């Protein structure tokens, strides 16, 4: 008879190691799918495409988000996904307090003297490199049209 005897100790040791390796691989697999960046980008595009002021919210299934002027990234334990905006550029309202307040519903006149000042703040925000930030609620999108300034804020 040619072959490995099944009662040999090294066969059992090899099978044990293979079983431990399979269990290790199985426990490292993600339990949830990667976040849906495409859904968030569609919400931004629908709001940015309107000709009138509008606001929208999109729940996020991610741990962190990165908003740029042309694309969005979402990240959780299962992975990272990105989506590009069809209508842009949009303005990330993540660092400027005035833009954050307007994103959350404040009238533009309470934080800016004119539409040009709002547009200038938007240009400055679009120039900054996007950073990963923890998700603390839904993605908020607000399209603002005020004194000749047309801007879509995302945060």
N, C-alpha and C positions, 0 to 999 in steps of 0.2 A: 504494500500500500504506500502510495506516494501522497504526501500532504502533511499538514501540521496537525499534531495530535491535539484534540480539543481540551484535554485535561492538563496541558502544559501551562505552567504558571505565567509565562510571558504572553500567552494569548489572552488570559483573563486580565492581566495588567493593561495590555493595549486596549481592550474593550472598555475597561474602566476609565482610562484617560480620554478615550474618544467620547464617552458619555458625558464626562465632566466638561469637555470642550463644547459639546452641543448645548448643554444646559447654560453655559456661560454666554454663548452666542444668542441663545433665546432670550435671556434676561436683559441683554443690551439693546434689543430691538425697541423702537419707539412704540408707545402705546396709543398715540394719537397721530393724526395726519399733520403734515406741515401746514402752517397758516395760509389762508387764502388771500394772497396779495391782489389777485385779479379782481375779486369782489370789491375790495377797498378802492382800487384804481377806477373801477366803473362808477362808484359813487362820486368820486372826485370829478370824473369826466362829465357825468350827468349834471352836476351842479355848475361846473365851469362853462358848460355849453349854453346855459340859459342866458337870455338877453336881459333878464330882470334880476334883482337881488333875490337870493335864495340861500337856504341853509339845509344841510343834511347831516345825518349821523350814520356811522357804520360800526357795529360792534366788531371788535377785533379778538381773534382767538390766538393771540401772540403774547409773548412776554416782553418783547421790545420792538420798537418801530423806528425806521429811519425815513424821513420825508425830505426829498429833494425837490428842486423846481421842475424836474422832468420825470422822476420815477420815485417809487415807494418800495421799501423793503420791510418785511416782517420776519421775525425770528422767534422760534420756541424750541423745546427739547427735540422735536422731530425734524427740525431743519430750518433753512432760510429760503424764503421765496421773494422774488422781485417782480414788479410790474411797471410798465411805462405808461405815462399819461398820454392820451390821444389829444387832449386839449391842454395846452400849456403855453408858457410856463405858469405854474402855480406858485404861490408864496408860502413857504413854510413859516408858520407863526409859532415858533417854538422858543425863541430867545428874546424877542422884543416885547416888552410889557404892553405897549400900546396896541400892537397887532394881536396879542393874546386876548386882550380885553375886547377888542372888536370881534374876534373869532367867537367869543363866548356870548356875544349879543349886545355889547355896548354900542351906542351910536358913534360913528367916526368923529363927529364934531367934539366929542368929549375928550379926545386924546390927540387930535391933530387940528391945526389951524386952518388947513386948506386941503383940497384934493391933491395938490402937488406935493404937500408934505406927506400925505398918505402914500402916494406913488413912490416917493423917494425912499420911505421906510421899507416899502415892498421891494424895491430894487436892491437895497442893502441886504435884506433878508435872503433874497435869491442868490446873492454873491457868496454867502457863507457856505462852507462845506457841510453837508449833512452829517449828523452824528446819531448813533444809536441811543435811544431814550427808552426808559421803561414805560410800558403801557399802563395808564392809570384810569382808563375809561374808554369810551368809544372814540373813533376817529371823527372829528368834527370838520365840516367843510362849509365855508360861508363865502358866497359870491357877493361882493359889495360894489355898488355903483354910486359914487358920490362926487359931486363937483368936478366932473370930467375924468375922474379916476375910476378905472374898472379893474378890480383885483379879486382873485380867488385865494382865500386864506385856508390853509390846511394845518391842523394840529391835533 
